[in-house]
Amino acid sequence: MALQCLLGFGKQLLRVKVVDCNSEDSRLSRCLNTFDLVALGVGSTLGAGVYVLAGAVARENSGPAIVLSFLIAALASVMAGLCYAEFGARVPKTGSAYLYSYVTVGELWAFITGWNLILSYIIGTSSVARAWSATFDELVGKRIEMFSREYMYMNAPGVLAEYPDVFAVFIIITLTGLLAFGVKESAIVNKVFTCINVLVLLFMVISGLVKGTIKNWQIDPEEILHANHTSDSSLNLTDILPTKESLGVGGFMPFGFSGVLSGAATCFYAFVGFDCIATTGEEVKNPQRAIPIGIVSSLLICFVAYFGVSAALTLMMPYYLLDNNSPLPVAFNYVGWGGAKYAVAVGSLCALSTSLLGSMFPLPRIIFAMARDGLLFSFLARVSERKSPITSTVTAGVMSAIMAFLFDLKDLVDLMSIGTLLAYTLVAACVLVLRYQPEQPSQVYEMASTLEEGELSDSISVPSMGILPGVEERFSFKTLLFPDNNEPSAHSGFAVNICASLLGTLILAFSVLAVQGGTASWNIVILSVIFMACLFLTFTIGRQPQSKTKLSFKVPLLPFLPVISMFVNVYLMMQLDRGTWIRFSIWMAIGFVIYFCYGIHHSAEGSIARSSPETEMEGDHDSEARSTEKEAFLHYGIDAREEDDGDL
């Protein structure tokens, strides 16, 4: 009895969502086109970091080879982006990584993903709003800060900010009102700011290439250390005497390839933000086409912008003189173009505005999707007359405003990384698993989805899974590595599920040991064994037949690309400090209280499962209907009625 209760509880945690892939069925307004999505992705990703990050990474980590750091970071981000693009082609629904996890690996993982995305977007919104306020305050002579310190000082170091940021709250409330009014109006504002930002960056790249010199990529440390430090620029650099450590070995790659990789790890976060496109599934025309194009195009545009700005910056000014906080104004002063700082200020404010909108846009949609599925409180799924998720938008704005008002978010920013990287990892794993599932839903997959049968434990034994009734597919090492079928079967799908689970566990163990174990000989041996096991599992997955489903976009180079993406994301998560993981644990504890006290009992999928015994006479009909929906999800192709709406 206890075992059956435990099995039933486990099935509740791992039940998957049945998705109706009819793209016309949406409670939200379908008013966005492909250009809107590209602008949203570029605006969210190409934030203020481009005005700050390049200087810090070039000076401390990579030197002129920062262009290679951005290239490596872009390739790692594209791997995650391609996985999102395939799911965007499969499921034209709101929810992003939360929804993708729900339809593939189950309800508990979906809740964990969605709960962490909510935290990531709240912190992202609050921190960008504070940065916008600080940038504007800098332009007006820090008058807001002086007034707040004098009249609203909060003496709670380590807990609260030094003073409440009223202006940041005003910014968040303004944009919340814009988003609540309508998504189309928000998209227009975003496009205007994004275009201004891109034009400013284009001016900076061209200016840098005109005023720069290739000699700054060929610096000899010996000449610098023994020469008289003079400069024809408006800056007085005679007092800046670089140390041998800050110069490295000189040349294009002064800190070696390890410095390039270290810089790439930092630059990776500069590409975070494109996933907001995946939350627009129910608000974009022709989502199967627009979402993949939007994700890939925005990442490409952002890479070109980061590459161009970092190249121009290191050509204009020697890498060891770059300023960590305001590299572009200092560089323009160095070449005698001090007036360009006003263009930098305009670009920074536009970039912060689009980045803020990019953080605020997906947050209500994640909350809306979770509330609609019953995992969060149902009132959050309310939609306005203009088909905007009004309640979740206001709730998201209030939470973000409180965070921005009271807290100094420097210590919390790393929590954004955990949520985002966890989402990237799960989406890559879901693509890996789903591509090898049979097109006709197997009995096991169907039962796991609908929970209509009570004996799931009997159904997952390997001998019971046949290709057709009466035809048994026997498990052996030979059939695992050399399958007899060209089409996915229940057996091959189950093998991929097991291999992917083992692979995820081994990648986690590898990352922990790689970060914590150092270069000890025992650690190298264990890492080598784990690496070989990962290669074997990846090869085994690759030997299984893939689904022949026609989609508007598919991830190439399976299974290697999703596996590499999983490794990069988990490794970066393990780089975060202990304090971040403690805060993460506290946030997850709050989430689990909500899920186990409310979500698990009000889940829409759980309601379907509980109602099935009461409608036993109609069970066969319901099962057939749900199987049709699951089949539609598993091999949802390009609809014949797909039209080119002239988005591009």
Helices and strands as residue ranges (DSSP letters): H 2-14, H 34-45, H 49-57, I 58-62, G 63-65, H 66-90, H 96-102, H 107-139, H 143-151, H 166-181, H 183-211, G 214-217, H 221-226, H 244-247, H 256-268, G 269-271, G 274-280, H 287-316, G 319-321, H 327-334, G 338-340, H 341-360, H 362-372, G 378-381, H 390-406, G 409-411, H 413-434, H 443-450, H 456-459, G 462-464, E 466-468, E 471-472, H 477-481, H 490-516, H 521-543, H 560-574, H 578-594, I 595-599, H 600-602, H 604-611, G 613-618, H 619-634
